[in-house]
């Protein structure tokens, strides 16, 4: 009887942990989508749209990467830690290589496709990926350091390797398991939008 009770408790604890992990994943995805939505709104406003026009624009849903994010999320399970040591290609829906992600313990190298020549000045690289994703993560960690909740050597950091205006690599340190999935999808979405803009201008 006691053994059966212990098994039930053990199963409930395991189920509770699974639910907590799922809640964390959904919260992370929600924050990510909210950030992307905010960035798209900012870009539209910069191009002369008004808030009312944005709210009722039928094409708005197409600019958000919801379906793409759902497709990209599927191979992210099990936990990101299982992917360390791998090279993960980031591609468009049509199969064009955008970059390769080189994963190692607590660090990430984004090596951009040599044939694409992504420019630092092409939106939304600075407006979204740098200012609203990478810089925000670094800022949050620096705040945790000031409050004594995080060691200085564990602060999230990044470095953009450039050849003139062309981005060659993004080196990111102190990624953390909870940020890996968000970084992967944010980087992929950014590069895909940059590629679309480059193609439309060619």
Secondary structure, DSSP 8 states (H G I E B T S, - for coil): -HHHHHHHHHHHHHHHHHHHHHHHHHHHHHHHHHHHHHHHHHHHHHTT--HHHHHH-TTHHHHS-HHHHHHHHHTT-S-GGGGTT-EEEEE-TT--EEEEEEEETTEEEEEE-TTT--BTTSTTIIIIIIIIIIHHHHHHHHHHHHTTSS-GGG--EEEEEEETTEEEEEEEE---HHHHHHHHHHHHHHHHHHHHHHHHH-
